[in-house]
Amino acid sequence: MRAEDCLSVLAAAMAILPGVLSSNWNVLLPPGPIHAVPGSSMVIPCWYSYPEIGGRYRVRSVMWCRNQAYCITPSYVYHSDGIFLEPEYRGRVEYLGDTSNNCTLKIADLRVSDSGTYVFRFITDHPVEKLPGQRGITLMVSDKKREGDRAPLLWIVVVILVACALVAAIVWMRKKRGTPGERQGGEDTLAL
């Protein structure tokens, strides 16, 4: 598939996705866990939907909490009403979402103590239906190198070694063609 075709399919999916998702109560998060180092910032991309999006019912409040499937907690990482915020997150959390379908959250100056499962919840003015409990996304903040972090370095070394071997083979072939060698039956042979 060509790059243009891939982009067309992606654009079509993005145009259709909100309509498909809006038939149910959903929160869409990337697969986790997310790994980060202390002092860095992390953006958690997030999208949500509910029945009759943009219709009769409206989102009244949005919130992010940690380690709570229903986000029913005495304190929040973020709450749109600014209530019950955990003191250790003040000034470090920014809600990049909205009240229609984007629930993206940014946490700056990450600390090891920020590790945990982050859950998004929203409340609408629907009289009965509510968002079910969520799995959330796990954030792991650590100074330690993960075992998988060595894999990219290994691939870089392998690619460099293969490239060097290829260059050496090309140089050898060019030198061989440039110097008169012995020919037997039309085949080139290496004369040492």
C-alpha positions in Angstrom: 0.0 0.0 0.0 1.4 3.4 -0.9 1.8 6.2 1.6 -0.9 8.3 0.0 -3.3 5.3 0.4 -2.4 4.9 4.0 -3.0 8.6 4.7 -6.4 8.4 3.0 -7.5 5.4 5.0 -6.3 7.1 8.2 -8.1 10.3 7.4 -11.3 8.4 6.6 -11.0 6.5 9.9 -10.5 9.7 11.9 -13.6 11.2 10.2 -15.7 8.2 11.0 -14.4 7.3 14.4 -16.3 9.9 16.5 -19.6 8.8 15.0 -18.8 5.2 15.7 -17.7 5.8 19.2 -20.6 8.0 20.1 -23.0 5.1 20.3 -21.6 3.9 23.6 -19.9 5.2 26.7 -16.2 4.9 25.9 -12.8 6.1 26.9 -10.0 5.4 24.4 -6.5 5.4 25.8 -3.2 4.1 24.2 -2.1 0.6 25.3 0.2 0.9 28.3 2.2 1.0 30.3 3.9 4.3 29.5 7.5 4.6 30.8 9.0 8.0 31.7 12.0 9.4 33.6 11.8 11.8 36.5 11.8 15.5 35.5 10.3 14.8 32.1 6.8 15.7 30.8 4.2 13.2 29.6 1.2 13.7 27.4 -1.5 11.0 27.7 -3.6 11.1 24.6 -7.2 10.3 25.4 -10.6 10.4 23.6 -14.1 9.8 24.9 -17.6 9.4 23.7 -21.1 8.9 24.9 -24.6 8.4 23.4 -26.0 11.5 21.7 -22.8 13.4 21.6 -23.5 17.0 20.7 -27.2 16.3 21.2 -29.5 16.6 24.1 -27.0 15.7 26.9 -23.9 17.7 27.8 -20.7 16.9 29.7 -20.9 18.6 33.1 -17.4 17.8 34.4 -14.3 15.9 33.5 -11.7 14.5 35.9 -8.5 12.4 36.0 -7.7 10.4 39.1 -5.0 7.8 40.0 -5.6 4.2 41.0 -9.4 4.3 41.0 -11.5 2.5 38.4 -14.5 4.7 38.8 -12.6 7.9 39.7 -14.8 8.3 42.8 -12.1 9.5 45.2 -11.6 12.3 47.7 -8.9 13.8 45.6 -8.1 14.2 41.9 -5.1 14.6 39.6 -7.4 17.0 37.6 -11.0 18.1 38.0 -12.7 20.6 35.7 -14.4 22.2 38.7 -11.0 22.6 40.4 -12.2 20.7 43.4 -10.2 18.2 45.6 -7.0 18.4 43.7 -4.1 16.4 45.0 -1.5 19.0 46.3 1.5 17.2 44.7 0.0 17.8 41.2 -0.8 21.5 41.5 1.0 23.5 38.8 2.2 20.3 37.0 -1.0 19.1 35.4 -2.7 20.6 32.3 -5.9 19.3 30.8 -5.5 19.6 27.0 -8.9 18.2 26.2 -12.4 19.6 26.0 -15.9 18.8 26.9 -16.9 17.0 23.7 -14.5 14.1 23.0 -10.9 14.9 23.8 -9.5 14.1 27.3 -5.8 14.5 26.7 -3.8 15.2 29.9 -0.2 16.5 30.3 1.8 16.0 33.5 5.0 18.0 33.8 8.1 17.5 36.0 7.3 13.8 36.6 8.3 12.2 39.9 8.7 8.6 40.8 5.7 9.0 43.1 3.5 9.8 40.0 3.7 6.2 39.0 0.3 4.5 39.0 -2.8 3.9 36.9 -4.5 7.1 35.6 -8.2 6.9 34.9 -10.3 9.5 33.1 -14.0 10.0 34.0 -16.7 12.4 32.8 -20.1 13.2 34.1 -23.0 14.2 31.8 -26.4 15.5 32.7 -28.0 12.2 31.6 -30.4 11.2 34.5 -29.5 7.5 34.5 -26.7 6.3 32.3 -23.1 6.7 33.4 -19.6 5.8 32.2 -18.7 2.3 33.5 -15.4 1.7 35.4 -12.2 2.1 33.3 -9.0 0.2 33.1 -7.0 3.5 32.8 -3.4 3.6 31.7 -0.4 2.8 33.8 2.4 5.3 34.1 5.8 4.1 35.3 8.3 6.8 36.3 11.8 5.4 37.0 15.5 6.3 36.7 16.3 2.7 35.9 16.9 1.5 32.3 14.5 -1.0 31.1 15.8 -4.2 29.6 14.1 -3.3 26.3 15.9 0.0 26.1 19.0 -1.9 24.8 17.2 -3.3 21.8 17.5 -0.1 19.7 21.2 0.2 20.4 21.7 -3.4 19.4 19.9 -2.8 16.1 22.0 0.2 15.4 25.2 -1.9 15.9 23.9 -4.6 13.6 22.9 -2.1 10.9 26.4 -0.5 11.1 28.1 -3.9 10.9 26.1 -5.0 7.9 26.7 -1.7 6.2 30.4 -2.0 6.8 30.5 -5.5 5.4 28.5 -4.4 2.4 30.9 -1.5 1.7 33.9 -3.8 2.1 32.4 -6.3 -0.4 31.7 -3.5 -2.9 35.3 -2.1 -2.5 36.7 -5.6 -3.0 34.7 -6.2 -6.1 35.7 -2.8 -7.6 39.4 -3.4 -6.9 39.1 -6.8 -8.3 37.6 -5.5 -11.6 40.3 -2.8 -11.8 43.3 -5.2 -11.5 43.8 -8.0 -14.0 42.8 -11.2 -12.4 42.8 -14.7 -13.6 39.7 -15.8 -15.5 38.7 -19.3 -15.7 35.7 -20.1 -17.8 34.4 -16.6 -17.6 34.3 -16.6 -13.8 36.3 -14.2 -11.7 38.6 -15.8 -9.1 40.5 -14.2 -6.4 44.3 -14.3 -7.0 46.3 -14.0 -3.8 
